[in-house]
Amino acid sequence: MPISERSTQPEGDTAALLEAEVDEAIATCGGDVRAALRATLIRNAYLESEVERLTDAISTGFARGRMRRPPQRVKI
């Protein structure tokens, strides 16, 4: 479900939807919670790199200053 639709739902429905998505992620990984967390972290890192790539690709004139750089993560 798109994020815009999630934000319009009552809080209880949103919590129930989140729990269902967590259960689905764990089931997708064969019931292995660590594998589900690993997959989520990998996907999150990929999405962060895509946001950074697209932010760098957009022209400053087009964005008219609306785009700000997210804080840089410290890699350990």
C-alpha beads as a LAMMPS data file, in Angstrom:
LAMMPS data file: protein, C-alpha beads

76 atoms
75 bonds

1 atom types
1 bond types

-500.0 500.0 xlo xhi
-500.0 500.0 ylo yhi
-500.0 500.0 zlo zhi

Masses

1 110.0

Atoms # bond

1 1 1 0.000 0.000 0.000
2 1 1 1.393 3.427 -0.899
3 1 1 2.561 5.630 1.955
4 1 1 0.026 8.340 1.068
5 1 1 -2.804 5.881 1.679
6 1 1 -1.262 4.699 4.951
7 1 1 -1.162 8.218 6.370
8 1 1 -4.920 8.652 5.886
9 1 1 -5.833 5.511 7.809
10 1 1 -6.735 5.558 11.507
11 1 1 -3.799 4.796 13.780
12 1 1 -5.131 1.355 14.773
13 1 1 -5.461 0.311 11.130
14 1 1 -1.946 1.530 10.412
15 1 1 -0.540 -0.497 13.312
16 1 1 -2.419 -3.601 12.164
17 1 1 -1.169 -3.110 8.600
18 1 1 2.401 -2.724 9.850
19 1 1 2.130 -5.948 11.869
20 1 1 0.763 -7.765 8.813
21 1 1 3.683 -6.484 6.703
22 1 1 6.173 -7.617 9.357
23 1 1 4.564 -11.066 9.427
24 1 1 4.690 -11.199 5.615
25 1 1 8.390 -10.265 5.553
26 1 1 9.204 -12.968 8.103
27 1 1 7.127 -15.534 6.197
28 1 1 8.885 -14.578 2.955
29 1 1 12.193 -15.387 4.642
30 1 1 10.974 -18.809 5.766
31 1 1 10.248 -17.703 9.321
32 1 1 13.822 -16.497 9.917
33 1 1 13.588 -13.143 11.689
34 1 1 17.305 -12.399 11.223
35 1 1 17.028 -13.010 7.466
36 1 1 13.992 -10.719 7.279
37 1 1 15.868 -7.984 9.142
38 1 1 18.933 -8.475 6.938
39 1 1 16.807 -8.200 3.788
40 1 1 15.138 -5.066 5.138
41 1 1 18.479 -3.427 5.948
42 1 1 19.870 -4.275 2.522
43 1 1 16.784 -2.870 0.809
44 1 1 16.954 0.273 2.942
45 1 1 20.618 0.814 2.005
46 1 1 19.718 0.392 -1.671
47 1 1 16.876 2.908 -1.405
48 1 1 19.129 5.409 0.396
49 1 1 21.688 5.136 -2.402
50 1 1 18.926 5.678 -4.986
51 1 1 17.726 8.809 -3.183
52 1 1 21.297 10.105 -3.106
53 1 1 21.822 9.316 -6.794
54 1 1 18.581 10.993 -7.821
55 1 1 19.230 14.001 -5.585
56 1 1 22.613 14.452 -7.269
57 1 1 20.993 14.102 -10.698
58 1 1 18.345 16.797 -10.215
59 1 1 19.333 20.314 -11.166
60 1 1 19.410 22.980 -8.472
61 1 1 17.357 25.302 -10.646
62 1 1 14.632 22.723 -11.071
63 1 1 14.461 22.004 -7.346
64 1 1 14.629 25.731 -6.496
65 1 1 16.264 24.958 -3.195
66 1 1 13.557 22.519 -2.101
67 1 1 15.979 19.626 -2.039
68 1 1 18.263 19.478 0.938
69 1 1 20.950 16.953 1.472
70 1 1 20.204 14.302 4.080
71 1 1 22.730 13.917 6.885
72 1 1 25.617 11.634 5.944
73 1 1 25.742 8.261 7.671
74 1 1 28.905 7.212 9.409
75 1 1 30.096 3.831 8.161
76 1 1 31.589 1.589 10.783

Bonds

1 1 1 2
2 1 2 3
3 1 3 4
4 1 4 5
5 1 5 6
6 1 6 7
7 1 7 8
8 1 8 9
9 1 9 10
10 1 10 11
11 1 11 12
12 1 12 13
13 1 13 14
14 1 14 15
15 1 15 16
16 1 16 17
17 1 17 18
18 1 18 19
19 1 19 20
20 1 20 21
21 1 21 22
22 1 22 23
23 1 23 24
24 1 24 25
25 1 25 26
26 1 26 27
27 1 27 28
28 1 28 29
29 1 29 30
30 1 30 31
31 1 31 32
32 1 32 33
33 1 33 34
34 1 34 35
35 1 35 36
36 1 36 37
37 1 37 38
38 1 38 39
39 1 39 40
40 1 40 41
41 1 41 42
42 1 42 43
43 1 43 44
44 1 44 45
45 1 45 46
46 1 46 47
47 1 47 48
48 1 48 49
49 1 49 50
50 1 50 51
51 1 51 52
52 1 52 53
53 1 53 54
54 1 54 55
55 1 55 56
56 1 56 57
57 1 57 58
58 1 58 59
59 1 59 60
60 1 60 61
61 1 61 62
62 1 62 63
63 1 63 64
64 1 64 65
65 1 65 66
66 1 66 67
67 1 67 68
68 1 68 69
69 1 69 70
70 1 70 71
71 1 71 72
72 1 72 73
73 1 73 74
74 1 74 75
75 1 75 76
